[in-house]
Amino acid sequence: MENKLIIIAYAIYLPVALLLTLFVARTLFKNARVFMLDIFHGKEEIAFATNRLFEIGFYLMNIGFALLILKIHVSEYNPFETTQKLIETLSYKVGGFSIYLGAMLFFNLLLFFRGRRKANQPKPDGPKPFKLTKPASA
């Protein structure tokens, strides 16, 4: 009975964690395009490429973390024998993962706002970047 309940818990937890990650990522990065365009001063190609790279990193980190916390700890002192234990364990896992996703969402928003603030700061007068020019024709 114990193994069957653990497999049911995994079968519920994994799709829920993946769907939560997908929903948060799509919402965040669909709306982040505006920030990226502002940060890169309307240069669509670099803005959208950077946004996509952030999105891939978001997926990798969050799906990796969801898999990392997958294990359900069972011992003689912590048996996994009832439906109640299944529901409590799932709520703990999904709740913890949701809090983690929320923290990652706010961390990404912080990065977007910080990038926007930096991009909109006036540039200090400093040495001009070196530009390679063609030699004058004789």
BELFENGI-V794936 format. One record per residue. BURIAL is I if it has 16 or more other C-alpha atoms within 10 Angstrom, else O. Layout:
burial=BURIAL
burial=BURIAL
This chain:
burial=O
burial=O
burial=O
burial=O
burial=I
burial=I
burial=O
burial=O
burial=I
burial=O
burial=O
burial=O
burial=I
burial=I
burial=O
burial=I
burial=I
burial=O
burial=O
burial=I
burial=I
burial=I
burial=O
burial=I
burial=I
burial=O
burial=O
burial=I
burial=I
burial=O
burial=O
burial=I
burial=I
burial=O
burial=I
burial=I
burial=I
burial=I
burial=I
burial=I
burial=O
burial=O
burial=O
burial=O
burial=O
burial=O
burial=I
burial=I
burial=O
burial=I
burial=I
burial=I
burial=O
burial=I
burial=I
burial=O
burial=O
burial=I
burial=I
burial=O
burial=O
burial=I
burial=I
burial=O
burial=O
burial=I
burial=O
burial=O
burial=O
burial=O
burial=O
burial=O
burial=O
burial=O
burial=O
burial=O
burial=O
burial=O
burial=O
burial=I
burial=O
burial=O
burial=O
burial=O
burial=I
burial=I
burial=O
burial=O
burial=I
burial=I
burial=O
burial=O
burial=I
burial=I
burial=O
burial=O
burial=I
burial=I
burial=O
burial=O
burial=I
burial=O
burial=O
burial=I
burial=I
burial=O
burial=O
burial=I
burial=I
burial=O
burial=O
burial=I
burial=O
burial=O
burial=I
burial=I
burial=O
burial=O
burial=O
burial=O
burial=O
burial=O
burial=O
burial=O
burial=O
burial=O
burial=O
burial=O
burial=O
burial=O
burial=O
burial=O
burial=O
burial=O
burial=O
burial=O
burial=O
burial=O
